[in-house]
Amino acid sequence: MGRSVARKLIDDHLVDGDPAPGREIGLRIDQTLTQDATGTMVMLELEAMELDRVKTEISAQYVDHNLLQTDHKNPDDHLFLLSACRRFGVWYSKPGNGVSHPVHMQRFGIPGKTLVGSDSHTPAAGSLGMLAFGAGGLEVAMAMAGEPLYLTMPEIWGVELTGELPDWVSAKDVILEMLRRHDVDGAKNRILEYYGPGLDSLDAMDRHVIANMGTELGATTTVFPADDAVRRFLRSQQREDDFLEILPDDDPEYDLHDAIDLSSLEPLMARPSSPGNVVPVAEEAGKPIYQAYIGSSANPGLRDFAVAARIVEGRQIPDSVSFDVNPTSRQLIENLIEMGLLLPLVHAGARIHQAGCNGCIGMGQAPATEEISLRTVPRNFPGRSGTREDKVYLVSPETAAASALTGEITDPRTLDMAYPRIELPERQIVNTDMLEAPPADGSDVELRKGPNIVSLPEFGALPETLEGPVLLKVGDDVSTDEIMPAGAEILPFRSNIPEISKWVFDRIDRSFHDRALASKDEGGHFVVGGTNYGQGSSREHAALAPRYLGLKAVLAKDFARIHWQNLVNFGILPLTFVDAADYDAIEQDDTLALPKVRAEVREGTRVTVENRTKDRAFTVEHELSDRQVEMILAGSLISFFKSSASRKKRTPASQAR
C-alpha cells in the first residue's frame, strides 16, 4: 500500500516517536499563526520563557478578533502585540487587514509545510497541502521556541469525493454533510484526508471551507493534496513559485474510509445550537429570520461574497432583516470593488463591516433575543453570537443571501433566478501593505504593556494529595465557549487572567466564580463532565482561568483534544472515568479526595478517587505520556520547560551528547 498525503507530511516532519495510531509523536513545525484573542498570552509566555527570537521559518500575528475600540484595552493590546512582534521576530498583520486563516493562506501558506496556530481553525491551511494544527497558545509558544509539537498519532480517515456539486450547493454543504453523518465528535483523534475525482470541481478556497470546519467534527486536522487547484490559487496570489505538488500514491492506505457523491448533495444547515444538528434547508423553510450574515474564516473566499452579491443584485433586503457582510480581508474588499460587486451589496441594504472575525466571535453584530440568525460562520454554540438567548443556524452563502431577500429561511433552489456562476480573476489584487515584517534584530525593543496586561500567574507543583468539592457537574459536549465565554465584554480581558476569570462557566452557572474563589484558599475544587468535554475553540483561557480559580482536576467521560492538552499544559489533571456509573454517582457539591495522586500519576495510569460525601471509592485513569506526566508534576508546561532549559545549561556539552 502507498502513502497518503497526510502520512507523507508526517514522515517528512517526524522528529520523535512511532507514527502508529495512539502513540505520542513529535513534529517539527515550520510556521506558526497567532491571533489577538490568544496571541497576547503567547507573547507573555514567550517573555516568561525568556526567549530571544523565534526559531520558525515564519511566525505571523494577526489582529482580527478584538477590533472594537470602545476603551483603551484593545488598542493597548494591539500596541503590545506590535512591540512583541518586533521583539521576537514575528510578522504583524494590522487591525483591519483581515482574518488570520485566509490571509495566512494567501500570503504565507506553502504546500508541504507544517503550521501550528493558537486558533482551532488553523487546519484550514490543509487546503493547500499543509499539515496544520490548532493548539493552545502555550504549545504555539513552544513551537516558536523551536520545540516540536507533540500529539497523539491520529488515525487517517480517507474521504473519497466523486461527482460535481449541483447548482445552489457549495463547499459549506459538503462539510455540513460530514457533520450530519458523524456529529461533533465523529473525527476525534483522526486526520481527515479528502481525495478522488470530485476534487477537480473544488478550488482551493472551497477546500478551505471544508478544512476549516473539520475542527467541528473533532478532527485533529484536515488535509487536501497540493494539485493544480493549489497551483492556480498561488498563481492568483502572485506566489506560484511556492507551489510544490504533493499527491497521494496510487494506492494510499487509510485507517478508515468514507465517500461522498457531491452530485447528490442539497442545501443543508446546522440548527441551534450545535454544528452537528444538521438538516436540509427545505426542512426549516418558511421560518422568519432577523439576520443573514456573510463572512468568517469558514466562508472567507472571494467567491463566497461574489455569489451573495449576484443573488441580491438589483433587489432590496426587507426592513425586518439585518444583512451583515463581514469581509475577511482588506484584499478581498479591494477585489470586490474592482469586480463591481461591492456596490450590489451596499445597494441591497447590506451592512458592511471592517475586515475581521467580528460577529463570529461575538464582537458585534449580535442578533435580537430569540430571533433567528443565519450565519456562514463555523460555530453556533449557545450564546457565542453575543446574545445569550440566540438562535443561530450555520448555512452556505447561497442560503444566507437567498433568505436575506425573502426574510425567511429559504432553500436557494426555490429562488426565481438562474444560479450565478462566478468567474474569478486569474490574478487578483494583492495587498501586502498592512503586513509588517519583523526587524532583523529586536533585542532593543521594549514590550509596551498597557494597564490591562497582567503577567502570567505562577502555579505550583502537583501536591501529594488533592481534596475539594465538585463545584460543577455538566453533561455532554460542553464547549470552551461555555467554559470561558468570548464576546465584546469579555475578550478585552484576554491579557488579564484575574479579570477574565470572573466569567468562567458564566453561560452555565453565574455563581461559579464566587464559589470558586471561596474554595480556592481551601485547597481548590473539581469539575465533572460528560463526553467531548471542552469541544470548540483552542482558547487556553478555558484552562488557565479555571486553574487560577483553583481547579485541580477535571473528571470526564472523555475530552476534546485541544482542551485536554490545554488542561495538561497548565497543570490541571484530565481524568477519565473507567466506569460510566461512577459519573452518575457523583453529585455537585460532593467532596472528592485523591489521596495518593502524585505517586499514582508518576507510577501508572490509574488514580484512586474517594467520594467522602458518599463514602465510596472508584478509579479513574489518565492518558498522559511520560513527558506530560513530568509537566503535570512540575505544575505547568512553562515550569517544565524552564526546568529542562536550566538542566541543559548546567549539563556539559560532552555529557549532553
ZAMARGU-4260 file (C-alpha; in steps of 0.2 Angstrom, whole numbers, plus 5000, padded with zeros to 4 digits):
<rodrens>
0) 5000/5000/5000 | 5006/5018/4996 | 5006/5033/5007 | 4993/5046/5009 | 4996/5065/5009
5) 4995/5066/5027 | 5007/5051/5030 | 5020/5059/5018 | 5019/5076/5028 | 5020/5067/5045
10) 5035/5057/5039 | 5044/5072/5032 | 5042/5081/5049 | 5044/5067/5062 | 5057/5070/5075
15) 5051/5059/5089 | 5040/5044/5092 | 5032/5030/5082 | 5018/5036/5070 | 5006/5022/5074
20) 4989/5027/5080 | 4988/5030/5098 | 5007/5033/5101 | 5014/5050/5105 | 5024/5059/5091
25) 5034/5075/5090 | 5033/5085/5074 | 5045/5099/5068 | 5035/5115/5065 | 5039/5126/5051
30) 5026/5140/5053 | 5015/5147/5067 | 5000/5158/5067 | 4993/5168/5082 | 4978/5179/5083
35) 4975/5193/5096 | 4962/5184/5107 | 4975/5171/5111 | 4991/5179/5104 | 4993/5191/5119
40) 4995/5176/5130 | 5008/5168/5118 | 5019/5184/5119 | 5018/5184/5138 | 5023/5166/5138
45) 5037/5169/5126 | 5043/5183/5139 | 5040/5171/5153 | 5051/5158/5144 | 5064/5171/5142
50) 5065/5168/5123 | 5076/5180/5112 | 5070/5176/5095 | 5058/5164/5087 | 5066/5149/5078
55) 5052/5145/5065 | 5053/5149/5046 | 5038/5160/5048 | 5028/5166/5063 | 5014/5178/5060
60) 5002/5188/5072 | 4985/5193/5066 | 4974/5206/5074 | 4957/5200/5069 | 4946/5196/5084
65) 4947/5211/5096 | 4944/5225/5084 | 4931/5235/5093 | 4939/5250/5102 | 4926/5255/5115
70) 4940/5260/5128 | 4959/5258/5130 | 4960/5239/5132 | 4960/5233/5114 | 4971/5247/5107
75) 4983/5245/5121 | 4985/5226/5117 | 4987/5230/5099 | 5002/5241/5103 | 5008/5227/5114
80) 5007/5214/5100 | 5016/5225/5088 | 5030/5228/5100 | 5031/5209/5104 | 5032/5205/5085
85) 5046/5217/5083 | 5055/5210/5099 | 5053/5191/5095 | 5054/5192/5076 | 5036/5189/5071
90) 5026/5196/5056 | 5012/5208/5061 | 4995/5209/5052 | 4987/5226/5057 | 4969/5228/5063
95) 4958/5228/5049 | 4969/5218/5037 | 4959/5203/5039 | 4955/5186/5047 | 4971/5175/5051
100) 4967/5159/5041 | 4963/5166/5024 | 4976/5180/5025 | 4989/5167/5030 | 4984/5156/5016
105) 4985/5170/5004 | 5002/5177/5010 | 5012/5163/5019 | 5004/5146/5015 | 5016/5134/5006
110) 5012/5116/5002 | 5022/5103/5012 | 5025/5114/5027 | 5019/5112/5045 | 5009/5125/5054
115) 5003/5126/5072 | 4991/5140/5077 | 4983/5147/5093 | 4966/5145/5085 | 4956/5129/5082
120) 4953/5133/5064 | 4971/5133/5059 | 4968/5116/5050 | 4960/5127/5036 | 4978/5128/5029
125) 4976/5110/5025 | 4968/5116/5009 | 4985/5120/5002 | 4993/5103/5006 | 4999/5109/5023
130) 4999/5099/5039 | 4991/5112/5051 | 4985/5110/5069 | 4976/5121/5081 | 4983/5121/5098
135) 4984/5130/5114 | 4994/5146/5115 | 5007/5138/5126 | 5011/5124/5113 | 5012/5138/5100
140) 5025/5147/5110 | 5035/5131/5112 | 5035/5129/5093 | 5040/5147/5091 | 5055/5142/5103
145) 5060/5128/5091 | 5052/5114/5101 | 5042/5100/5092 | 5023/5099/5093 | 5018/5084/5102
150) 5002/5075/5099 | 4994/5058/5099 | 4996/5050/5082 | 4979/5050/5074 | 4971/5038/5063
155) 4970/5044/5045 | 4952/5044/5038 | 4951/5045/5019 | 4935/5053/5012 | 4933/5050/4993
160) 4924/5063/4983 | 4915/5059/4967 | 4903/5069/4956 | 4901/5088/4955 | 4891/5100/4966
165) 4874/5104/4959 | 4868/5122/4957 | 4865/5131/4973 | 4875/5119/4983 | 4893/5124/4988
170) 4908/5118/4999 | 4899/5123/5015 | 4886/5109/5012 | 4900/5096/5010 | 4906/5099/5027
175) 4889/5100/5034 | 4885/5083/5026 | 4900/5076/5036 | 4893/5084/5052 | 4876/5077/5048
180) 4884/5059/5046 | 4896/5060/5061 | 4892/5074/5073 | 4904/5085/5083 | 4915/5071/5089
185) 4915/5059/5074 | 4933/5063/5069 | 4941/5064/5086 | 4959/5058/5085 | 4958/5057/5067
190) 4965/5066/5052 | 4953/5069/5038 | 4960/5067/5020 | 4950/5071/5005 | 4954/5063/4988
195) 4946/5057/4972 | 4939/5064/4956 | 4927/5076/4965 | 4941/5087/4970 | 4943/5093/4952
200) 4927/5104/4955 | 4933/5111/4971 | 4945/5126/4971 | 4957/5130/4985 | 4945/5141/4994
205) 4932/5128/4993 | 4944/5116/5001 | 4947/5130/5014 | 4929/5130/5019 | 4929/5111/5022
210) 4946/5110/5031 | 4941/5125/5042 | 4926/5116/5049 | 4934/5099/5051 | 4938/5106/5068
215) 4919/5105/5072 | 4920/5086/5068 | 4933/5085/5082 | 4947/5081/5069 | 4965/5083/5073
220) 4967/5091/5056 | 4961/5090/5038 | 4972/5088/5023 | 4970/5090/5004 | 4983/5086/4990
225) 4993/5100/4983 | 4987/5099/4965 | 4983/5110/4950 | 4969/5119/4960 | 4983/5124/4973
230) 4994/5130/4959 | 4980/5141/4952 | 4977/5148/4969 | 4995/5153/4972 | 4996/5160/4954
235) 4981/5171/4958 | 4991/5177/4973 | 5007/5180/4963 | 5016/5166/4973 | 5016/5152/4960
240) 5035/5149/4964 | 5029/5142/4981 | 5020/5128/4973 | 5025/5110/4977 | 5015/5096/4970
245) 5010/5083/4984 | 4998/5069/4979 | 4994/5053/4987 | 5001/5037/4980 | 4991/5027/4968
250) 4985/5015/4982 | 4986/5025/4998 | 4982/5017/5014 | 4969/5024/5025 | 4964/5018/5043
255) 4945/5022/5039 | 4935/5026/5023 | 4920/5037/5019 | 4913/5043/5002 | 4903/5057/4996
260) 4895/5059/4979 | 4894/5078/4978 | 4881/5077/4964 | 4869/5070/4977 | 4870/5084/4990
265) 4857/5098/4993 | 4857/5114/5003 | 4860/5110/5022 | 4860/5119/5038 | 4865/5116/5056
270) 4851/5121/5068 | 4854/5129/5085 | 4864/5126/5095 | 4877/5113/5088 | 4886/5112/5072
275) 4881/5093/5072 | 4862/5097/5072 | 4861/5096/5053 | 4845/5095/5042 | 4841/5100/5024
280) 4837/5119/5022 | 4820/5114/5015 | 4815/5106/5032 | 4816/5123/5040 | 4810/5134/5026
285) 4797/5147/5030 | 4803/5152/5047 | 4805/5171/5048 | 4823/5177/5051 | 4831/5193/5059
290) 4848/5191/5052 | 4858/5184/5037 | 4877/5185/5040 | 4890/5183/5026 | 4909/5180/5031
295) 4921/5172/5044 | 4935/5160/5042 | 4923/5147/5037 | 4917/5156/5021 | 4931/5168/5018
300) 4933/5167/4999 | 4930/5180/4985 | 4918/5168/4978 | 4908/5167/4994 | 4905/5186/4994
305) 4903/5187/4975 | 4889/5174/4974 | 4880/5183/4988 | 4882/5200/4978 | 4875/5192/4962
310) 4860/5185/4972 | 4854/5201/4979 | 4859/5212/4964 | 4846/5224/4959 | 4835/5219/4974
315) 4832/5226/4992 | 4833/5217/5008 | 4817/5218/5019 | 4817/5231/5033 | 4815/5217/5046
320) 4831/5209/5041 | 4849/5214/5046 | 4860/5209/5031 | 4878/5209/5039 | 4893/5207/5027
325) 4909/5204/5036 | 4924/5205/5023 | 4938/5193/5028 | 4952/5204/5022 | 4956/5221/5015
330) 4962/5212/5000 | 4945/5205/4997 | 4937/5222/4998 | 4948/5229/4985 | 4944/5214/4973
335) 4926/5216/4976 | 4927/5234/4972 | 4937/5230/4956 | 4925/5217/4951 | 4910/5229/4953
340) 4902/5218/4967 | 4903/5229/4982 | 4890/5241/4975 | 4876/5227/4973 | 4879/5223/4991
345) 4878/5240/4998 | 4863/5245/4987 | 4853/5230/4993 | 4855/5236/5011 | 4870/5226/5017
350) 4879/5232/5032 | 4897/5232/5028 | 4909/5229/5042 | 4928/5230/5044 | 4938/5215/5039
355) 4939/5203/5054 | 4931/5190/5064 | 4918/5202/5071 | 4901/5194/5075 | 4908/5176/5073
360) 4916/5178/5090 | 4903/5189/5097 | 4912/5205/5094 | 4897/5215/5087 | 4883/5210/5075
365) 4874/5201/5089 | 4856/5196/5084 | 4840/5200/5093 | 4834/5190/5108 | 4826/5173/5102
370) 4827/5178/5084 | 4834/5168/5070 | 4851/5172/5063 | 4858/5163/5048 | 4877/5164/5048
375) 4891/5157/5037 | 4902/5155/5052 | 4909/5138/5059 | 4900/5138/5076 | 4883/5141/5084
380) 4887/5136/5102 | 4874/5144/5114 | 4877/5162/5117 | 4893/5163/5105 | 4884/5176/5095
385) 4884/5189/5109 | 4866/5186/5113 | 4863/5174/5127 | 4846/5168/5120 | 4851/5166/5102
390) 4845/5155/5088 | 4860/5153/5076 | 4859/5142/5061 | 4875/5138/5051 | 4872/5140/5032
395) 4881/5142/5015 | 4882/5160/5007 | 4869/5154/4995 | 4856/5150/5008 | 4861/5166/5018
400) 4858/5178/5003 | 4843/5169/4997 | 4835/5170/5015 | 4840/5188/5017 | 4830/5193/5001
405) 4814/5183/5007 | 4815/5187/5025 | 4813/5169/5030 | 4823/5153/5029 | 4824/5149/5010
410) 4830/5134/5000 | 4840/5144/4987 | 4835/5132/4974 | 4817/5140/4975 | 4823/5157/4970
415) 4816/5163/4953 | 4833/5166/4946 | 4847/5157/4937 | 4862/5151/4948 | 4875/5165/4947
420) 4891/5157/4941 | 4906/5167/4946 | 4922/5169/4936 | 4936/5174/4947 | 4951/5184/4940
425) 4967/5173/4937 | 4977/5187/4945 | 4969/5195/4960 | 4974/5212/4968 | 4986/5208/4981
430) 4988/5219/4996 | 5003/5217/5007 | 5004/5235/5014 | 4996/5230/5031 | 5008/5216/5034
435) 5024/5222/5044 | 5039/5211/5043 | 5050/5209/5059 | 5066/5219/5060 | 5082/5209/5058
440) 5086/5212/5077 | 5073/5216/5090 | 5084/5214/5106 | 5082/5233/5110 | 5063/5233/5108
445) 5054/5236/5124 | 5037/5227/5126 | 5023/5240/5128 | 5012/5234/5142 | 4996/5244/5145
450) 4987/5244/5162 | 4976/5229/5157 | 4991/5217/5153 | 4995/5207/5169 | 5009/5195/5170
455) 5005/5176/5169 | 5001/5168/5186 | 5013/5155/5193 | 5007/5138/5198 | 5014/5126/5210
460) 5019/5108/5208 | 5006/5094/5209 | 5004/5090/5228 | 5004/5073/5236 | 4985/5073/5238
465) 4970/5083/5232 | 4954/5086/5241 | 4940/5098/5237 | 4921/5100/5232 | 4914/5096/5215
470) 4910/5114/5211 | 4901/5110/5195 | 4894/5094/5186 | 4890/5096/5167 | 4884/5085/5153
475) 4890/5080/5136 | 4898/5092/5123 | 4901/5107/5134 | 4911/5119/5124 | 4925/5131/5128
480) 4913/5145/5124 | 4903/5139/5139 | 4919/5136/5150 | 4927/5153/5146 | 4915/5164/5135
485) 4921/5177/5122 | 4912/5192/5116 | 4914/5211/5116 | 4913/5212/5135 | 4925/5198/5140
490) 4938/5197/5126 | 4947/5213/5131 | 4952/5205/5147 | 4962/5191/5137 | 4978/5198/5145
495) 4972/5199/5162 | 4968/5182/5170 | 4961/5188/5186 | 4948/5199/5177 | 4943/5187/5164
500) 4941/5173/5177 | 4925/5182/5183 | 4916/5174/5168 | 4922/5156/5169 | 4907/5145/5167
505) 4896/5161/5166 | 4885/5153/5152 | 4881/5138/5164 | 4882/5144/5181 | 4884/5163/5185
510) 4888/5159/5203 | 4904/5149/5199 | 4917/5162/5200 | 4912/5167/5218 | 4910/5149/5224
515) 4927/5145/5216 | 4936/5160/5224 | 4928/5154/5241 | 4936/5136/5238 | 4952/5142/5231
520) 4960/5146/5248 | 4954/5129/5255 | 4964/5118/5243 | 4954/5120/5226 | 4940/5111/5218
525) 4935/5099/5204 | 4924/5099/5189 | 4914/5084/5182 | 4910/5082/5164 | 4902/5071/5151
530) 4908/5066/5134 | 4918/5078/5122 | 4921/5090/5137 | 4929/5106/5130 | 4925/5105/5112
535) 4927/5120/5101 | 4940/5134/5102 | 4958/5132/5106 | 4957/5146/5119 | 4969/5142/5133
540) 4960/5154/5144 | 4947/5140/5146 | 4961/5131/5156 | 4971/5145/5163 | 4957/5155/5171
545) 4949/5140/5179 | 4967/5135/5186 | 4969/5152/5193 | 4952/5150/5202 | 4959/5134/5210
550) 4953/5120/5198 | 4964/5105/5201 | 4957/5091/5190 | 4943/5088/5178 | 4934/5071/5179
555) 4925/5067/5162 | 4919/5053/5151 | 4931/5059/5138 | 4939/5076/5132 | 4940/5086/5116
560) 4959/5085/5110 | 4964/5103/5111 | 4956/5107/5128 | 4963/5091/5135 | 4981/5097/5130
565) 4977/5114/5137 | 4972/5107/5154 | 4989/5097/5155 | 4999/5112/5149 | 4993/5122/5165
570) 4994/5108/5177 | 4976/5103/5178 | 4974/5084/5178 | 4962/5077/5165 | 4955/5061/5172
575) 4943/5049/5163 | 4930/5038/5171 | 4934/5019/5169 | 4915/5015/5173 | 4902/5027/5167
580) 4892/5023/5183 | 4904/5032/5193 | 4900/5048/5184 | 4881/5045/5188 | 4885/5043/5206
585) 4893/5060/5208 | 4883/5075/5213 | 4888/5093/5213 | 4895/5098/5230 | 4901/5081/5234
590) 4918/5081/5242 | 4931/5071/5232 | 4949/5066/5238 | 4963/5059/5228 | 4974/5053/5242
595) 4989/5047/5233 | 4988/5057/5217 | 5006/5062/5214 | 5013/5045/5217 | 4999/5037/5206
600) 5001/5049/5192 | 5020/5046/5192 | 5019/5027/5193 | 5005/5022/5182 | 4989/5027/5173
605) 4976/5024/5187 | 4971/5036/5200 | 4961/5032/5216 | 4946/5044/5220 | 4937/5044/5236
610) 4920/5052/5237 | 4920/5057/5255 | 4902/5063/5254 | 4895/5046/5248 | 4908/5036/5257
615) 4913/5026/5241 | 4929/5025/5231 | 4932/5022/5212 | 4946/5023/5200 | 4949/5035/5185
620) 4963/5035/5173 | 4974/5047/5163 | 4982/5046/5146 | 4997/5056/5149 | 5014/5052/5141
625) 5029/5051/5151 | 5033/5069/5145 | 5016/5075/5150 | 5017/5067/5167 | 5033/5077/5171
630) 5023/5093/5165 | 5009/5089/5177 | 5021/5085/5192 | 5030/5102/5188 | 5014/5111/5188
635) 5014/5118/5170 | 5022/5116/5154 | 5031/5133/5157 | 5038/5126/5173 | 5044/5110/5165
640) 5052/5120/5150 | 5061/5132/5161 | 5067/5117/5172 | 5073/5107/5157 | 5082/5123/5150
645) 5090/5125/5166 | 5096/5107/5166 | 5103/5109/5149 | 5113/5124/5154 | 5120/5115/5168
650) 5125/5100/5158 | 5142/5100/5150 | 5141/5098/5131 | 5151/5081/5131 | 5138/5074/5143
655) 5123/5081/5133 | 5129/5071/5118
</rodrens>
